[in-house]
Amino acid sequence: MKRGSFNSKLGFILAASGSAVGLGNIWKFPFEVSNGGGAAFLLMYLFFCFVLCFPIIVSELAIGRNTKKNAIGAFKKMGHKKWNFIGKIGVFCGVLILSFYTIVAGWVLGYVIEMLAGNFSISNNFSEYVNDVDKILIYSTLFMFFTALIVSKGIANGIEKAAKILMPSLLIMIIALIIYALTLPNAIDGIIFYLVPDFSQINLTVAGNALGQAFFSLSLGMGMLITYGSYVDKNTNIINSAALITLTDVGVAFLAGLIIFPFIFSSGIQSDGGLGLIFEVFPKIFEGLGSITGTIIGSIFFILLSFAAITSTISLLEVPVSFLVDEYKVRRKFSVWIVALIILLIGIPSSLSQGKNDFFTNFITYYGKEESIDFMTFITDVSNDTLLPLGGFLITIYVSSVWKKSNLSREISKGNKSYQGSIMEKYINFSINYICPLILGTIFVLTFFNKFFGFS
Ligand code: PHE
């Protein structure tokens, strides 16, 4: 069986950026910012992305391209089978993420339909809407169906082609919405809130959230970049690719804020910035724009979210599929549909956890906390804020102490002749050996005990 590959460098960059740019940027990022002191959060987030995460992105891509294997098989191929548990944690984490991501993507897809129909009042009944579980599961299944259809067509004909259409469209919609948002009255107050830091808001919880958000948003720490890296040829410049992916991801998250905050401040609607920000507040804002403008802007907004989401679900599905295809020689089409079905089933508890079912709604109470949290929040705590940073940490340990920096350098310098001896090489090596394990390890341990055991 011939292994797939990307046809062009641009196709690879678009697909990998497509994975990174997702609901995390547009749905999650703004409310993390508003909960974390505006720009204070933003600054920390930028630091994590560029300083801590960048060397790990480079490492994942290098491991993938070096081995031409999936997230688990890569470690075996390099002769360190014992370390493939890193890949196993990654695949497991990806499955968890995709299970709830598909549910939220289902909410989004449903909203496209509601907006097209001009049904803005849906926002008053958001909890009714998400608890109409049968309907939501139909939307989520539909979303998963499109995802699986694309992934089943393979790397160049499926994933790459989709990214080449979806990513440019996404960009156009974002720009159109920013231009519109900035013309709204009081837009500037939103921008000020977004960009002026309030450092008194920074604490361990906020730092932990910023770290989790950086990993989640960059699709980092679960082997996605190992997998996509394995479909890339030797002429591709890994450093430039990693830089482009990071810049696109951070750029889109930043731009999303330029849409979200002017809209909120100009509407004068109070929001606690929670999950409901986009689903409960935005339709009200669109309604205030008048029925025709509201329908157009509202539809574009939720179509944009769907496009961002599907390039991410594609990559999340590809990780376990690539593992089955490589290691067990399962046919791509077969593994795609089986994995998609299993993940849909795993997502059902998440869809029931927003009030429909008592057990999943009050799923767990962390040690020392008063309030219980729902199943979906619990899964995001485990996957986004725990397993992803843990995966990233383990990769740095693996590269620095097992694979060794000389091998990393050799792989990166293919397709980047001037790398060896450069400042970039010194920076990457120093980070992977010292900065990443130290800072990442410290924040990880502290936030882990903070989150689950109330340690402050
Ligand atoms: N980066 C995606 C987002 O921001 C989510 C994602 C996480 C995708 C991990 C793939 C792997 O929405």
Residues whose N, C-alpha, C, O or C-beta is under 5 A from the ligand:
A	BS01	LIG	S19 A20 V21 G22 L23 G24 N25 F216 S217 L218 S219 L220 M224 S312 S315 L316
